[in-house]
Amino acid sequence: MIRHLRTRVLSLLRFPSHLPTAHLVPLHCLLSTTASISPEPFSVKDFLVTDCGFTQEQALKTSKRLSYLKSLSKPAATLAFLSARGVPRSDIAAAVAADPRILSASVERLLVPRFAELTEIGLSPSQIVDILSIRRTGSVRGNILFWLQTLGTYHKMLRLAKSNRDLLSANLEKVIKPNLSTLHECGVSACEIGGVGLYITRLFTMRHEVLLGAIARVELGVERGSSMFHRALASLSFLSKDVLNGKIQLLRKLGFSQDDLLMIVNKAPDVLALSEKKIQRSVEFLMRDACLQATYIAQRPALIMYSLEKRLIPRHSLLKVLRQKGLVRVEGGFYTTASLGEKKFVQKFVDPYKTSFPGLADDYASACLGKA
C-alpha cells in the first residue's frame, strides 16, 4: 500500500516528456509560490467604520496611526471586552479617536487591571474609558482621587486631564502638591486656574524649581494676587530668562518705554509669549501703516496679538478705501474697529456698501484668506 502510494505521488510530480522545455517549471518554484500566498487581508479602516462607528473620514485619519497592526485580533478583543462591560459604542469611538492605541492594548495585562483599579474608586465603565484615552499605562488611582477631592467633580478633573495628561501621572508629593501650595501663596487656586484657561494647567506639573523661577520673573512686572498674575505666570513660565530678556529688548528697540513695557505686561502678558517675528511684524505694521504711537499700542496690547494677515491688514485696507471714497467716517480710533468681532465688522463696514461699491465684499473676504 505504502509503495503504491509513493509511486503514485512521484508519477504526479513527474512532468510529461512531450512538453516543451520552456513550459517546465522547477518543483521548488511551484512550492515557493504556494508558500508565499498571503493570508486574507484585513482593513483597520473598515473595522473602525463597521465596528466602532467611525465615519469614513475619521477612519481614514485614525487608521494611519494604527498602521503597525498585523491583524484585527487585538482590536476585536478590546472591543468585545469594552462592550461586555456596557460601554456604549459612541464612548468607545470617542476614546479611540483620542488615542487609537487603545485598540492594541492587551486585555489581560492592561484593560482588566485598569478596570479593576478604577471600578474600586467608583468610576463607571464609560469614565474608565475616558481615562484610558488619556493615560493607558501606570497607576493613576492616587492622582484621580486627589484631583476629584481638589476640584470637586469628575467633569472638572477630566477637563483638566485632557488638557494636561501629566496631571494623572506626575508625582503628587514631589511635584503637584508643592506647586499647588506655592500657587496658593501667590493667591492662585487650582479651581481658578482650571476655570480660566486649560493651558495654564502646566503650572501644576512643571518642576517646582522652574515654577519658583517663573514666579520671580513675573513679580517684576505683575503684582501678586492681581487678576493678570496667573495669566502672566502661565504665559512666561516656560520662557527662559534669556528668551524673555530678548523680547523685552526687542520691544524697547521698537520704541516702547519702560512704562509702556510694564503696561503691556500688566494688561496682556501673553504678548511676551509670542515669537519675536510676530511681535516685530505686528508692531511695525501698527506704527508704520496704521500710524499708531507706542503708548497707544501699549495701552491696547491686544493689537499686537491680533492676526496680521486675517484681521489687521484686511480691515485697515478696507477702511482706507472707504475713507478715500468718502463713504465712511470711523469714530473711536484704530482699536475700535480692530477689536470688533468679525460678524459685527462685516455688518457695519462691508454690507452697507455692497451696492455702491461692487466687489467690496469679495475683495475683503479674499484679503482675510490671504489671497489679496
Secondary structure, 3 states (H helix, E strand, C coil): CHHHHHHHHHHHHCCCCCCCHHHCCCHHHHHHHHHCCCCCCCCHHHHHHHCCCCCHHHHHHHHHHHCCCCCCHHHHHHHHHHHHCCCCHHHHHHHHHHCHHHHHCCHHHHHHHHHHHHHCCCCCHHHHHHHHHHCCCCCCHHHHHHHHHHHCCHHHHHHHHHHCHHHHCCCHHHHHHHHHHHHHHCCCCHHHHHHHCHHHHHHHHCCHHHHHHHHHHHCCCCCCCCCCHHHHHHHHCCCCHHHHHHHHHHHHHCCCCHHHHHHHHHHCHHHHHCCHHHHHHHHHHHHHCCCCCHHHHHHCCHHHHCCHHHHHHHHHHHHHHHHHCCCCCCCCCHHHHHCCCHHHHHHHHCHHHCCCCCCHHHHHHHHHCCCC
